[in-house]
């Protein structure tokens, strides 16, 4: 039995944003390293990059993370 499977984890009905292809995908299309998610809806996945940028900005402005 193989130690690592070639299948991509995920389930139909879960939405992801693929950073490699720049598109929203349902279920396991691209490899996990290239995806953000899962998200409950297509709309949430479509805004994944915006949410990620907002969180990044919040972390940069958080004094607990600035050494």
N, C-alpha and C positions, 0 to 999 in steps of 0.2 A: 504494500500500500504506500502511496506517495505521501511524503511529509507535508507538502503544500499542494493544494488543488489549484488548477488553472481557472476555476470558476470565479466570478466576481460576486462578492457578497451583496445582498440587497434583495428587496422583495418588490414585485409589482405593486403599485399603489403608493410607493414611497418616491418622492421626487428629489432629484439631485441637481446640482449645478456643476457641470464639467468645466474646470478651468482650462483644460487643454484645448477643448473645442469651442468654448465660449457659448455653451447652450444648455438648456434645461433638458433633463432626461428622466424618464420614468423607469424605475427599477434598475437592475444591474446591467448597465451598458458599458461604461468605462471602468477602468481599474480604480480601486479605492483611493489611491494616492492622488488621483486627478479630480476627485469629487469633493464637493461641499454638501453636507446633508447627512442624514435624510431630513426632508421637510415634509410637512403634512399636505401642502398644496403646491400646485405648479406656480402659483403667484409668489409664494414665499421663496421658492427656489429661484425664481427669476430675479429676486432682489438680494440674493446671497452675497454678491460682491459688495453691494452697498452696506449691508449689515456687517460684513467683515471689516470694511473700512471704518465704519462707525466705532466698532469695538476696538480696533487698533488705535484710533484717535483717543478713545477713552483711556486705554492703557498707557499711552504715551503721556497723557495729562495727569495720571494718577500718581500722587507723591509717594505712595507706598512702593511703587515699582521703579522709581528713579533713585539710583544710588549716588 
